[in-house]
Amino acid sequence: MVDTFWRDRPTLVTGASGLVGSWLVKRLLEKNAQVICLVRDWVPGSELIRSGDLQRSTVVNGDVTDHEALERIIGEYETDTVFHLAAQTIVGIANRNPLSTFESNIKGTWSLLEACRRSPTVKQIVIASSDKAYGDHETLPYDENMPLQGMHPYDVSKSCADLIATTYANTFDLPVVVTRCGNFFGGGDLNWNRIVPGTIRSILRGDAPVIRSDGKYIRDYFYVEDGADAYMLVAEKLAENRELAGEAFNFSNELQLTVLDIVDMIRTRMGSNLEPVVLNQTSNEIKHQYLSAEKARRVLGWQPTSDMESSIDRTIEWYRDHLEI
């Protein structure tokens, strides 16, 4: 049987030019969806633009905090499915500029959900959150029953956005599901202060990789193409079962890796003997996080399709192909 779920489906992706958004749009186009991209900034190096996928989509230039623009987009394009990925995603930026982070991550979420609430066409909404929404817990791994208790600007912005999404599901019966993933990595990440793209670029340039923290922070690293597939699966399952509205799902490889582990893996796979420079300058970050994906496996039948080594290899290859060094 031919899978036709996405064929001609009007689908809005906010944050379409970002890391995950670019790969999600690519997947949706492969499935012949009618993709509407909300793009705030023109980023020439984005995978969305570099690949030509932007030219195959309907593009609206605007900001996710603009409620009137969101109502217009959803109404005029008779949007069926919404993926909300637009966000300020860098912890360091949130610490320096909390107001812009709160605007994008909190106001952007309620602006979108209110526009969806007022639309008669929207049937599925997937809100892309983060493991940071949980804040810091002594019990690991994090599961979906744990309270959301962010303490610092970025974490708090994600905790608030999650609670707002739950409010719209429970109070207004909006068909919204929240996804929580670890640290995304993959080709097309242009935030060079993130450890994976920053390390790869440094090694390609013959420079020593730089680690902002002490290198011992433990994180849950998740390949971007697996993330795009997971988001689409959530929307498909929500279409099958409306009772999933208001639920949250973790997606994770369930691996605990330090920053030094990731850097060493990249160095090994690139054949580099450049030793990292450890700055030990990080503040307001959680020391140890990783997620349980048991609920996603049990309820959604989800499994990651990529192992860590092959994902790193594919990421390195992207930067070899597309960086002008």
Secondary structure by P-SEA (a helix, b strand, c coil): cccccccccbbbbcccccaaaaaaaaaaaaaccbbbbbccccccccccccccccccccccccccccaaaaaaaaaaacccbbbcccccccaaaaaacaaaaaaacaaaaaaaaaaaaacccccbbbbbbcccccccccccccccccccccccaaaaaaaaaaaaaaaaaaacccbbbbbbbccccccccccccccaaaaaaaaaacccccccccccbbbbbbbaaaaaaaaaaaaaaaaaccccccbbbbbcccccccaaaaaaaaaaaacccbbbbbcccccccccbbbbbcccccccccccccccaaaaaaaaaaaaaacccc
